[in-house]
Amino acid sequence: MARVTVKNKDLAFAMKIFGHISFETRKDMKKHEYYLRPGLKAKLKSKEAQRAKQKQKKFLTEKAAV
């Protein structure tokens, strides 16, 4: 379990930091949940990149329309 120390009685900031740490831990666990062959890993990575590029393109076109 991750630990976060509270300084200057700033509990909200400590909770925020704890959330980031726990999210990274969950993300890392999911990544190592099962083995992916290098070819499949590359395919997934390229699909994610395409998805991100389309999302960014959509965001930019919506922003330009406004």
PDB file of N, CA, C, O and CB in Angstrom:
ATOM      1  N   MET A   1       0.843  -1.179   0.000  1.00  0.00           N
ATOM      2  CA  MET A   1       0.000   0.000   0.000  1.00  0.00           C
ATOM      3  C   MET A   1       0.883   1.234   0.000  1.00  0.00           C
ATOM      4  O   MET A   1       1.904   1.276   0.686  1.00  0.00           O
ATOM      5  CB  MET A   1      -0.956   0.002   1.213  1.00  0.00           C
ATOM      6  N   ALA A   2       0.498   2.212  -0.750  1.00  0.00           N
ATOM      7  CA  ALA A   2       1.264   3.447  -0.848  1.00  0.00           C
ATOM      8  C   ALA A   2       1.080   4.288   0.405  1.00  0.00           C
ATOM      9  O   ALA A   2       0.033   4.248   1.051  1.00  0.00           O
ATOM     10  CB  ALA A   2       0.850   4.241  -2.089  1.00  0.00           C
ATOM     11  N   ARG A   3       2.103   5.043   0.732  1.00  0.00           N
ATOM     12  CA  ARG A   3       2.033   5.928   1.900  1.00  0.00           C
ATOM     13  C   ARG A   3       2.281   7.365   1.469  1.00  0.00           C
ATOM     14  O   ARG A   3       3.125   7.647   0.618  1.00  0.00           O
ATOM     15  CB  ARG A   3       3.060   5.504   2.983  1.00  0.00           C
ATOM     16  N   VAL A   4       1.530   8.248   2.072  1.00  0.00           N
ATOM     17  CA  VAL A   4       1.682   9.676   1.828  1.00  0.00           C
ATOM     18  C   VAL A   4       1.701  10.368   3.169  1.00  0.00           C
ATOM     19  O   VAL A   4       0.843  10.110   4.013  1.00  0.00           O
ATOM     20  CB  VAL A   4       0.544  10.236   0.918  1.00  0.00           C
ATOM     21  N   THR A   5       2.672  11.249   3.380  1.00  0.00           N
ATOM     22  CA  THR A   5       2.730  11.989   4.641  1.00  0.00           C
ATOM     23  C   THR A   5       2.025  13.328   4.482  1.00  0.00           C
ATOM     24  O   THR A   5       2.146  13.996   3.455  1.00  0.00           O
ATOM     25  CB  THR A   5       4.198  12.197   5.094  1.00  0.00           C
ATOM     26  N   VAL A   6       1.293  13.702   5.512  1.00  0.00           N
ATOM     27  CA  VAL A   6       0.559  14.963   5.512  1.00  0.00           C
ATOM     28  C   VAL A   6       1.430  16.022   6.170  1.00  0.00           C
ATOM     29  O   VAL A   6       1.854  15.874   7.317  1.00  0.00           O
ATOM     30  CB  VAL A   6      -0.812  14.825   6.250  1.00  0.00           C
ATOM     31  N   LYS A   7       1.690  17.093   5.427  1.00  0.00           N
ATOM     32  CA  LYS A   7       2.489  18.202   5.962  1.00  0.00           C
ATOM     33  C   LYS A   7       1.622  19.446   6.043  1.00  0.00           C
ATOM     34  O   LYS A   7       0.790  19.699   5.171  1.00  0.00           O
ATOM     35  CB  LYS A   7       3.748  18.468   5.082  1.00  0.00           C
ATOM     36  N   ASN A   8       1.821  20.201   7.077  1.00  0.00           N
ATOM     37  CA  ASN A   8       1.096  21.463   7.281  1.00  0.00           C
ATOM     38  C   ASN A   8      -0.416  21.276   7.278  1.00  0.00           C
ATOM     39  O   ASN A   8      -1.151  22.168   6.857  1.00  0.00           O
ATOM     40  CB  ASN A   8       1.482  22.463   6.207  1.00  0.00           C
ATOM     41  N   LYS A   9      -0.884  20.119   7.746  1.00  0.00           N
ATOM     42  CA  LYS A   9      -2.316  19.818   7.857  1.00  0.00           C
ATOM     43  C   LYS A   9      -3.061  19.991   6.531  1.00  0.00           C
ATOM     44  O   LYS A   9      -4.239  20.348   6.519  1.00  0.00           O
ATOM     45  CB  LYS A   9      -2.948  20.708   8.912  1.00  0.00           C
ATOM     46  N   ASP A  10      -2.369  19.737   5.416  1.00  0.00           N
ATOM     47  CA  ASP A  10      -2.983  19.867   4.092  1.00  0.00           C
ATOM     48  C   ASP A  10      -3.458  18.490   3.620  1.00  0.00           C
ATOM     49  O   ASP A  10      -2.815  17.846   2.792  1.00  0.00           O
ATOM     50  CB  ASP A  10      -1.977  20.486   3.066  1.00  0.00           C
ATOM     51  N   LEU A  11      -4.584  18.060   4.159  1.00  0.00           N
ATOM     52  CA  LEU A  11      -5.105  16.731   3.871  1.00  0.00           C
ATOM     53  C   LEU A  11      -5.590  16.606   2.429  1.00  0.00           C
ATOM     54  O   LEU A  11      -5.432  15.548   1.819  1.00  0.00           O
ATOM     55  CB  LEU A  11      -6.235  16.401   4.824  1.00  0.00           C
ATOM     56  N   ALA A  12      -6.168  17.649   1.881  1.00  0.00           N
ATOM     57  CA  ALA A  12      -6.685  17.596   0.513  1.00  0.00           C
ATOM     58  C   ALA A  12      -5.557  17.326  -0.479  1.00  0.00           C
ATOM     59  O   ALA A  12      -5.712  16.520  -1.396  1.00  0.00           O
ATOM     60  CB  ALA A  12      -7.404  18.908   0.155  1.00  0.00           C
ATOM     61  N   PHE A  13      -4.430  17.997  -0.294  1.00  0.00           N
ATOM     62  CA  PHE A  13      -3.289  17.790  -1.185  1.00  0.00           C
ATOM     63  C   PHE A  13      -2.739  16.378  -1.031  1.00  0.00           C
ATOM     64  O   PHE A  13      -2.378  15.737  -2.018  1.00  0.00           O
ATOM     65  CB  PHE A  13      -2.186  18.823  -0.901  1.00  0.00           C
ATOM     66  N   ALA A  14      -2.676  15.891   0.213  1.00  0.00           N
ATOM     67  CA  ALA A  14      -2.176  14.533   0.459  1.00  0.00           C
ATOM     68  C   ALA A  14      -3.096  13.501  -0.196  1.00  0.00           C
ATOM     69  O   ALA A  14      -2.612  12.513  -0.748  1.00  0.00           O
ATOM     70  CB  ALA A  14      -2.061  14.260   1.982  1.00  0.00           C
ATOM     71  N   MET A  15      -4.396  13.710  -0.144  1.00  0.00           N
ATOM     72  CA  MET A  15      -5.340  12.790  -0.781  1.00  0.00           C
ATOM     73  C   MET A  15      -5.177  12.810  -2.302  1.00  0.00           C
ATOM     74  O   MET A  15      -5.295  11.775  -2.959  1.00  0.00           O
ATOM     75  CB  MET A  15      -6.786  13.152  -0.397  1.00  0.00           C
ATOM     76  N   LYS A  16      -4.909  13.984  -2.849  1.00  0.00           N
ATOM     77  CA  LYS A  16      -4.693  14.107  -4.293  1.00  0.00           C
ATOM     78  C   LYS A  16      -3.454  13.312  -4.716  1.00  0.00           C
ATOM     79  O   LYS A  16      -3.485  12.579  -5.705  1.00  0.00           O
ATOM     80  CB  LYS A  16      -4.542  15.597  -4.697  1.00  0.00           C
ATOM     81  N   ILE A  17      -2.386  13.461  -3.972  1.00  0.00           N
ATOM     82  CA  ILE A  17      -1.150  12.740  -4.260  1.00  0.00           C
ATOM     83  C   ILE A  17      -1.384  11.231  -4.126  1.00  0.00           C
ATOM     84  O   ILE A  17      -0.917  10.455  -4.960  1.00  0.00           O
ATOM     85  CB  ILE A  17      -0.011  13.204  -3.312  1.00  0.00           C
ATOM     86  N   PHE A  18      -2.100  10.818  -3.088  1.00  0.00           N
ATOM     87  CA  PHE A  18      -2.401   9.404  -2.899  1.00  0.00           C
ATOM     88  C   PHE A  18      -3.209   8.856  -4.066  1.00  0.00           C
ATOM     89  O   PHE A  18      -2.976   7.732  -4.510  1.00  0.00           O
ATOM     90  CB  PHE A  18      -3.159   9.191  -1.590  1.00  0.00           C
ATOM     91  N   GLY A  19      -4.146   9.633  -4.560  1.00  0.00           N
ATOM     92  CA  GLY A  19      -4.945   9.209  -5.712  1.00  0.00           C
ATOM     93  C   GLY A  19      -4.086   8.976  -6.938  1.00  0.00           C
ATOM     94  O   GLY A  19      -4.281   8.001  -7.663  1.00  0.00           O
ATOM     95  N   HIS A  20      -3.125   9.878  -7.176  1.00  0.00           N
ATOM     96  CA  HIS A  20      -2.228   9.724  -8.322  1.00  0.00           C
ATOM     97  C   HIS A  20      -1.381   8.464  -8.171  1.00  0.00           C
ATOM     98  O   HIS A  20      -1.206   7.713  -9.130  1.00  0.00           O
ATOM     99  CB  HIS A  20      -1.321  10.962  -8.471  1.00  0.00           C
ATOM    100  N   ILE A  21      -0.860   8.235  -6.979  1.00  0.00           N
ATOM    101  CA  ILE A  21      -0.020   7.066  -6.743  1.00  0.00           C
ATOM    102  C   ILE A  21      -0.818   5.780  -6.914  1.00  0.00           C
ATOM    103  O   ILE A  21      -0.341   4.833  -7.540  1.00  0.00           O
ATOM    104  CB  ILE A  21       0.596   7.123  -5.343  1.00  0.00           C
ATOM    105  N   SER A  22      -2.021   5.740  -6.368  1.00  0.00           N
ATOM    106  CA  SER A  22      -2.823   4.523  -6.468  1.00  0.00           C
ATOM    107  C   SER A  22      -3.266   4.276  -7.908  1.00  0.00           C
ATOM    108  O   SER A  22      -3.367   3.124  -8.329  1.00  0.00           O
ATOM    109  CB  SER A  22      -4.047   4.612  -5.549  1.00  0.00           C
ATOM    110  N   PHE A  23      -3.530   5.338  -8.669  1.00  0.00           N
ATOM    111  CA  PHE A  23      -3.900   5.186 -10.074  1.00  0.00           C
ATOM    112  C   PHE A  23      -2.739   4.584 -10.854  1.00  0.00           C
ATOM    113  O   PHE A  23      -2.934   3.678 -11.665  1.00  0.00           O
ATOM    114  CB  PHE A  23      -4.315   6.543 -10.684  1.00  0.00           C
ATOM    115  N   GLU A  24      -1.529   5.088 -10.610  1.00  0.00           N
ATOM    116  CA  GLU A  24      -0.355   4.557 -11.296  1.00  0.00           C
ATOM    117  C   GLU A  24      -0.134   3.100 -10.938  1.00  0.00           C
ATOM    118  O   GLU A  24       0.257   2.308 -11.795  1.00  0.00           O
ATOM    119  CB  GLU A  24       0.885   5.375 -10.951  1.00  0.00           C
ATOM    120  N   THR A  25      -0.377   2.735  -9.696  1.00  0.00           N
ATOM    121  CA  THR A  25      -0.200   1.351  -9.263  1.00  0.00           C
ATOM    122  C   THR A  25      -1.205   0.441  -9.959  1.00  0.00           C
ATOM    123  O   THR A  25      -0.846  -0.640 -10.427  1.00  0.00           O
ATOM    124  CB  THR A  25      -0.348   1.238  -7.737  1.00  0.00           C
ATOM    125  N   ARG A  26      -2.464   0.875 -10.028  1.00  0.00           N
ATOM    126  CA  ARG A  26      -3.487   0.077 -10.708  1.00  0.00           C
ATOM    127  C   ARG A  26      -3.170  -0.064 -12.192  1.00  0.00           C
ATOM    128  O   ARG A  26      -3.336  -1.134 -12.777  1.00  0.00           O
ATOM    129  CB  ARG A  26      -4.874   0.709 -10.523  1.00  0.00           C
ATOM    130  N   LYS A  27      -2.713   1.034 -12.791  1.00  0.00           N
ATOM    131  CA  LYS A  27      -2.367   1.024 -14.209  1.00  0.00           C
ATOM    132  C   LYS A  27      -1.218   0.052 -14.471  1.00  0.00           C
ATOM    133  O   LYS A  27      -1.239  -0.687 -15.455  1.00  0.00           O
ATOM    134  CB  LYS A  27      -1.991   2.441 -14.684  1.00  0.00           C
ATOM    135  N   ASP A  28      -0.225   0.054 -13.598  1.00  0.00           N
ATOM    136  CA  ASP A  28       0.916  -0.833 -13.737  1.00  0.00           C
ATOM    137  C   ASP A  28       0.501  -2.289 -13.544  1.00  0.00           C
ATOM    138  O   ASP A  28       0.985  -3.167 -14.258  1.00  0.00           O
ATOM    139  CB  ASP A  28       2.006  -0.455 -12.737  1.00  0.00           C
ATOM    140  N   MET A  29      -0.383  -2.554 -12.595  1.00  0.00           N
ATOM    141  CA  MET A  29      -0.864  -3.922 -12.373  1.00  0.00           C
ATOM    142  C   MET A  29      -1.620  -4.433 -13.595  1.00  0.00           C
ATOM    143  O   MET A  29      -1.461  -5.589 -13.987  1.00  0.00           O
ATOM    144  CB  MET A  29      -1.769  -3.982 -11.127  1.00  0.00           C
ATOM    145  N   LYS A  30      -2.431  -3.587 -14.187  1.00  0.00           N
ATOM    146  CA  LYS A  30      -3.194  -3.980 -15.360  1.00  0.00           C
ATOM    147  C   LYS A  30      -2.256  -4.270 -16.531  1.00  0.00           C
ATOM    148  O   LYS A  30      -2.496  -5.186 -17.319  1.00  0.00           O
ATOM    149  CB  LYS A  30      -4.206  -2.884 -15.737  1.00  0.00           C
ATOM    150  N   LYS A  31      -1.197  -3.490 -16.635  1.00  0.00           N
ATOM    151  CA  LYS A  31      -0.226  -3.661 -17.713  1.00  0.00           C
ATOM    152  C   LYS A  31       0.469  -5.017 -17.619  1.00  0.00           C
ATOM    153  O   LYS A  31       0.756  -5.636 -18.644  1.00  0.00           O
ATOM    154  CB  LYS A  31       0.811  -2.536 -17.678  1.00  0.00           C
ATOM    155  N   HIS A  32       0.742  -5.483 -16.406  1.00  0.00           N
ATOM    156  CA  HIS A  32       1.465  -6.730 -16.196  1.00  0.00           C
ATOM    157  C   HIS A  32       0.536  -7.898 -15.853  1.00  0.00           C
ATOM    158  O   HIS A  32       0.987  -8.929 -15.355  1.00  0.00           O
ATOM    159  CB  HIS A  32       2.485  -6.550 -15.093  1.00  0.00           C
ATOM    160  N   GLU A  33      -0.741  -7.734 -16.117  1.00  0.00           N
ATOM    161  CA  GLU A  33      -1.706  -8.769 -15.762  1.00  0.00           C
ATOM    162  C   GLU A  33      -1.502 -10.039 -16.600  1.00  0.00           C
ATOM    163  O   GLU A  33      -1.664 -11.150 -16.096  1.00  0.00           O
ATOM    164  CB  GLU A  33      -3.133  -8.241 -15.945  1.00  0.00           C
ATOM    165  N   TYR A  34      -1.151  -9.871 -17.858  1.00  0.00           N
ATOM    166  CA  TYR A  34      -0.911 -11.016 -18.727  1.00  0.00           C
ATOM    167  C   TYR A  34       0.149 -10.638 -19.756  1.00  0.00           C
ATOM    168  O   TYR A  34       0.419  -9.458 -19.981  1.00  0.00           O
ATOM    169  CB  TYR A  34      -2.227 -11.477 -19.425  1.00  0.00           C
ATOM    170  N   TYR A  35       0.745 -11.653 -20.376  1.00  0.00           N
ATOM    171  CA  TYR A  35       1.831 -11.439 -21.317  1.00  0.00           C
ATOM    172  C   TYR A  35       1.280 -11.164 -22.704  1.00  0.00           C
ATOM    173  O   TYR A  35       0.355 -11.836 -23.158  1.00  0.00           O
ATOM    174  CB  TYR A  35       2.768 -12.646 -21.345  1.00  0.00           C
ATOM    175  N   LEU A  36       1.851 -10.175 -23.373  1.00  0.00           N
ATOM    176  CA  LEU A  36       1.533  -9.889 -24.764  1.00  0.00           C
ATOM    177  C   LEU A  36       2.784 -10.096 -25.606  1.00  0.00           C
ATOM    178  O   LEU A  36       3.871  -9.631 -25.265  1.00  0.00           O
ATOM    179  CB  LEU A  36       0.984  -8.445 -24.929  1.00  0.00           C
ATOM    180  N   ARG A  37       2.602 -10.793 -26.693  1.00  0.00           N
ATOM    181  CA  ARG A  37       3.723 -10.970 -27.612  1.00  0.00           C
ATOM    182  C   ARG A  37       4.134  -9.606 -28.149  1.00  0.00           C
ATOM    183  O   ARG A  37       3.301  -8.704 -28.235  1.00  0.00           O
ATOM    184  CB  ARG A  37       3.352 -11.939 -28.776  1.00  0.00           C
ATOM    185  N   PRO A  38       5.400  -9.440 -28.512  1.00  0.00           N
ATOM    186  CA  PRO A  38       5.864  -8.141 -29.008  1.00  0.00           C
ATOM    187  C   PRO A  38       5.075  -7.629 -30.209  1.00  0.00           C
ATOM    188  O   PRO A  38       4.841  -6.426 -30.322  1.00  0.00           O
ATOM    189  CB  PRO A  38       7.315  -8.233 -29.376  1.00  0.00           C
ATOM    190  N   GLY A  39       4.664  -8.516 -31.101  1.00  0.00           N
ATOM    191  CA  GLY A  39       3.881  -8.089 -32.267  1.00  0.00           C
ATOM    192  C   GLY A  39       2.520  -7.545 -31.867  1.00  0.00           C
ATOM    193  O   GLY A  39       2.079  -6.521 -32.389  1.00  0.00           O
ATOM    194  N   LEU A  40       1.858  -8.223 -30.949  1.00  0.00           N
ATOM    195  CA  LEU A  40       0.551  -7.757 -30.483  1.00  0.00           C
ATOM    196  C   LEU A  40       0.673  -6.457 -29.703  1.00  0.00           C
ATOM    197  O   LEU A  40      -0.187  -5.582 -29.794  1.00  0.00           O
ATOM    198  CB  LEU A  40      -0.116  -8.822 -29.617  1.00  0.00           C
ATOM    199  N   LYS A  41       1.749  -6.342 -28.935  1.00  0.00           N
ATOM    200  CA  LYS A  41       1.973  -5.118 -28.175  1.00  0.00           C
ATOM    201  C   LYS A  41       2.142  -3.928 -29.123  1.00  0.00           C
ATOM    202  O   LYS A  41       1.627  -2.840 -28.862  1.00  0.00           O
ATOM    203  CB  LYS A  41       3.212  -5.265 -27.265  1.00  0.00           C
ATOM    204  N   ALA A  42       2.863  -4.141 -30.215  1.00  0.00           N
ATOM    205  CA  ALA A  42       3.062  -3.073 -31.199  1.00  0.00           C
ATOM    206  C   ALA A  42       1.750  -2.699 -31.878  1.00  0.00           C
ATOM    207  O   ALA A  42       1.487  -1.521 -32.118  1.00  0.00           O
ATOM    208  CB  ALA A  42       4.092  -3.499 -32.250  1.00  0.00           C
ATOM    209  N   LYS A  43       0.918  -3.711 -32.192  1.00  0.00           N
ATOM    210  CA  LYS A  43      -0.384  -3.428 -32.807  1.00  0.00           C
ATOM    211  C   LYS A  43      -1.262  -2.600 -31.875  1.00  0.00           C
ATOM    212  O   LYS A  43      -1.887  -1.627 -32.298  1.00  0.00           O
ATOM    213  CB  LYS A  43      -1.099  -4.736 -33.177  1.00  0.00           C
ATOM    214  N   LEU A  44      -1.304  -2.994 -30.606  1.00  0.00           N
ATOM    215  CA  LEU A  44      -2.109  -2.246 -29.646  1.00  0.00           C
ATOM    216  C   LEU A  44      -1.611  -0.821 -29.490  1.00  0.00           C
ATOM    217  O   LEU A  44      -2.401   0.116 -29.379  1.00  0.00           O
ATOM    218  CB  LEU A  44      -2.106  -2.945 -28.298  1.00  0.00           C
ATOM    219  N   LYS A  45      -0.297  -0.664 -29.483  1.00  0.00           N
ATOM    220  CA  LYS A  45       0.282   0.664 -29.336  1.00  0.00           C
ATOM    221  C   LYS A  45      -0.078   1.549 -30.533  1.00  0.00           C
ATOM    222  O   LYS A  45      -0.397   2.725 -30.360  1.00  0.00           O
ATOM    223  CB  LYS A  45       1.809   0.567 -29.182  1.00  0.00           C
ATOM    224  N   SER A  46      -0.028   0.986 -31.747  1.00  0.00           N
ATOM    225  CA  SER A  46      -0.371   1.782 -32.922  1.00  0.00           C
ATOM    226  C   SER A  46      -1.857   2.123 -32.942  1.00  0.00           C
ATOM    227  O   SER A  46      -2.230   3.222 -33.354  1.00  0.00           O
ATOM    228  CB  SER A  46       0.014   1.035 -34.199  1.00  0.00           C
ATOM    229  N   LYS A  47      -2.723   1.185 -32.498  1.00  0.00           N
ATOM    230  CA  LYS A  47      -4.152   1.474 -32.431  1.00  0.00           C
ATOM    231  C   LYS A  47      -4.433   2.591 -31.438  1.00  0.00           C
ATOM    232  O   LYS A  47      -5.242   3.480 -31.706  1.00  0.00           O
ATOM    233  CB  LYS A  47      -4.936   0.218 -32.047  1.00  0.00           C
ATOM    234  N   GLU A  48      -3.759   2.544 -30.284  1.00  0.00           N
ATOM    235  CA  GLU A  48      -3.925   3.606 -29.283  1.00  0.00           C
ATOM    236  C   GLU A  48      -3.470   4.949 -29.840  1.00  0.00           C
ATOM    237  O   GLU A  48      -4.103   5.975 -29.595  1.00  0.00           O
ATOM    238  CB  GLU A  48      -3.137   3.272 -28.002  1.00  0.00           C
ATOM    239  N   ALA A  49      -2.372   4.940 -30.590  1.00  0.00           N
ATOM    240  CA  ALA A  49      -1.866   6.180 -31.184  1.00  0.00           C
ATOM    241  C   ALA A  49      -2.855   6.734 -32.200  1.00  0.00           C
ATOM    242  O   ALA A  49      -3.086   7.942 -32.243  1.00  0.00           O
ATOM    243  CB  ALA A  49      -0.502   5.944 -31.850  1.00  0.00           C
ATOM    244  N   GLN A  50      -3.445   5.859 -33.023  1.00  0.00           N
ATOM    245  CA  GLN A  50      -4.449   6.297 -33.993  1.00  0.00           C
ATOM    246  C   GLN A  50      -5.662   6.882 -33.288  1.00  0.00           C
ATOM    247  O   GLN A  50      -6.194   7.913 -33.701  1.00  0.00           O
ATOM    248  CB  GLN A  50      -4.874   5.133 -34.892  1.00  0.00           C
ATOM    249  N   ARG A  51      -6.093   6.225 -32.230  1.00  0.00           N
ATOM    250  CA  ARG A  51      -7.247   6.699 -31.463  1.00  0.00           C
ATOM    251  C   ARG A  51      -6.966   8.079 -30.859  1.00  0.00           C
ATOM    252  O   ARG A  51      -7.817   8.967 -30.891  1.00  0.00           O
ATOM    253  CB  ARG A  51      -7.605   5.690 -30.347  1.00  0.00           C
ATOM    254  N   ALA A  52      -5.776   8.242 -30.318  1.00  0.00           N
ATOM    255  CA  ALA A  52      -5.409   9.527 -29.717  1.00  0.00           C
ATOM    256  C   ALA A  52      -5.327  10.616 -30.779  1.00  0.00           C
ATOM    257  O   ALA A  52      -5.738  11.752 -30.544  1.00  0.00           O
ATOM    258  CB  ALA A  52      -4.068   9.412 -28.973  1.00  0.00           C
ATOM    259  N   LYS A  53      -4.795  10.267 -31.947  1.00  0.00           N
ATOM    260  CA  LYS A  53      -4.673  11.242 -33.035  1.00  0.00           C
ATOM    261  C   LYS A  53      -6.051  11.682 -33.525  1.00  0.00           C
ATOM    262  O   LYS A  53      -6.270  12.866 -33.784  1.00  0.00           O
ATOM    263  CB  LYS A  53      -3.859  10.649 -34.204  1.00  0.00           C
ATOM    264  N   GLN A  54      -6.987  10.724 -33.652  1.00  0.00           N
ATOM    265  CA  GLN A  54      -8.344  11.056 -34.073  1.00  0.00           C
ATOM    266  C   GLN A  54      -9.042  11.934 -33.039  1.00  0.00           C
ATOM    267  O   GLN A  54      -9.761  12.871 -33.386  1.00  0.00           O
ATOM    268  CB  GLN A  54      -9.152   9.781 -34.314  1.00  0.00           C
ATOM    269  N   LYS A  55      -8.820  11.618 -31.767  1.00  0.00           N
ATOM    270  CA  LYS A  55      -9.425  12.398 -30.695  1.00  0.00           C
ATOM    271  C   LYS A  55      -8.896  13.833 -30.717  1.00  0.00           C
ATOM    272  O   LYS A  55      -9.658  14.786 -30.548  1.00  0.00           O
ATOM    273  CB  LYS A  55      -9.148  11.741 -29.327  1.00  0.00           C
ATOM    274  N   GLN A  56      -7.592  13.978 -30.926  1.00  0.00           N
ATOM    275  CA  GLN A  56      -6.994  15.309 -30.973  1.00  0.00           C
ATOM    276  C   GLN A  56      -7.505  16.078 -32.194  1.00  0.00           C
ATOM    277  O   GLN A  56      -7.781  17.274 -32.102  1.00  0.00           O
ATOM    278  CB  GLN A  56      -5.452  15.210 -31.005  1.00  0.00           C
ATOM    279  N   LYS A  57      -7.631  15.400 -33.325  1.00  0.00           N
ATOM    280  CA  LYS A  57      -8.121  16.033 -34.545  1.00  0.00           C
ATOM    281  C   LYS A  57      -9.557  16.506 -34.353  1.00  0.00           C
ATOM    282  O   LYS A  57      -9.915  17.609 -34.767  1.00  0.00           O
ATOM    283  CB  LYS A  57      -8.030  15.060 -35.736  1.00  0.00           C
ATOM    284  N   LYS A  58     -10.383  15.659 -33.718  1.00  0.00           N
ATOM    285  CA  LYS A  58     -11.774  16.017 -33.449  1.00  0.00           C
ATOM    286  C   LYS A  58     -11.845  17.228 -32.517  1.00  0.00           C
ATOM    287  O   LYS A  58     -12.653  18.132 -32.728  1.00  0.00           O
ATOM    288  CB  LYS A  58     -12.530  14.821 -32.834  1.00  0.00           C
ATOM    289  N   PHE A  59     -10.997  17.241 -31.488  1.00  0.00           N
ATOM    290  CA  PHE A  59     -10.978  18.344 -30.542  1.00  0.00           C
ATOM    291  C   PHE A  59     -10.594  19.648 -31.244  1.00  0.00           C
ATOM    292  O   PHE A  59     -11.204  20.690 -31.006  1.00  0.00           O
ATOM    293  CB  PHE A  59     -10.006  18.045 -29.393  1.00  0.00           C
ATOM    294  N   LEU A  60      -9.573  19.582 -32.114  1.00  0.00           N
ATOM    295  CA  LEU A  60      -9.127  20.786 -32.809  1.00  0.00           C
ATOM    296  C   LEU A  60     -10.165  21.310 -33.776  1.00  0.00           C
ATOM    297  O   LEU A  60     -10.316  22.524 -33.908  1.00  0.00           O
ATOM    298  CB  LEU A  60      -7.846  20.516 -33.545  1.00  0.00           C
ATOM    299  N   THR A  61     -10.899  20.419 -34.469  1.00  0.00           N
ATOM    300  CA  THR A  61     -11.932  20.870 -35.395  1.00  0.00           C
ATOM    301  C   THR A  61     -13.112  21.475 -34.649  1.00  0.00           C
ATOM    302  O   THR A  61     -13.701  22.449 -35.116  1.00  0.00           O
ATOM    303  CB  THR A  61     -12.402  19.713 -36.270  1.00  0.00           C
ATOM    304  N   GLU A  62     -13.469  20.910 -33.489  1.00  0.00           N
ATOM    305  CA  GLU A  62     -14.550  21.475 -32.688  1.00  0.00           C
ATOM    306  C   GLU A  62     -14.150  22.834 -32.134  1.00  0.00           C
ATOM    307  O   GLU A  62     -14.967  23.753 -32.069  1.00  0.00           O
ATOM    308  CB  GLU A  62     -14.928  20.525 -31.544  1.00  0.00           C
ATOM    309  N   LYS A  63     -12.894  22.955 -31.738  1.00  0.00           N
ATOM    310  CA  LYS A  63     -12.415  24.218 -31.197  1.00  0.00           C
ATOM    311  C   LYS A  63     -12.375  25.300 -32.259  1.00  0.00           C
ATOM    312  O   LYS A  63     -12.664  26.462 -31.970  1.00  0.00           O
ATOM    313  CB  LYS A  63     -11.042  24.040 -30.590  1.00  0.00           C
ATOM    314  N   ALA A  64     -12.016  24.930 -33.503  1.00  0.00           N
ATOM    315  CA  ALA A  64     -11.960  25.887 -34.593  1.00  0.00           C
ATOM    316  C   ALA A  64     -13.365  26.319 -35.009  1.00  0.00           C
ATOM    317  O   ALA A  64     -13.556  27.448 -35.461  1.00  0.00           O
ATOM    318  CB  ALA A  64     -11.211  25.291 -35.785  1.00  0.00           C
ATOM    319  N   ALA A  65     -14.342  25.438 -34.861  1.00  0.00           N
ATOM    320  CA  ALA A  65     -15.720  25.743 -35.256  1.00  0.00           C
ATOM    321  C   ALA A  65     -16.354  26.743 -34.293  1.00  0.00           C
ATOM    322  O   ALA A  65     -17.256  27.488 -34.677  1.00  0.00           O
ATOM    323  CB  ALA A  65     -16.563  24.456 -35.311  1.00  0.00           C
ATOM    324  N   VAL A  66     -15.893  26.764 -33.058  1.00  0.00           N
ATOM    325  CA  VAL A  66     -16.508  27.656 -32.057  1.00  0.00           C
ATOM    326  C   VAL A  66     -16.005  29.038 -32.174  1.00  0.00           C
ATOM    327  O   VAL A  66     -16.417  29.912 -31.411  1.00  0.00           O
ATOM    328  CB  VAL A  66     -16.262  27.164 -30.668  1.00  0.00           C
TER     329      VAL A  66
END
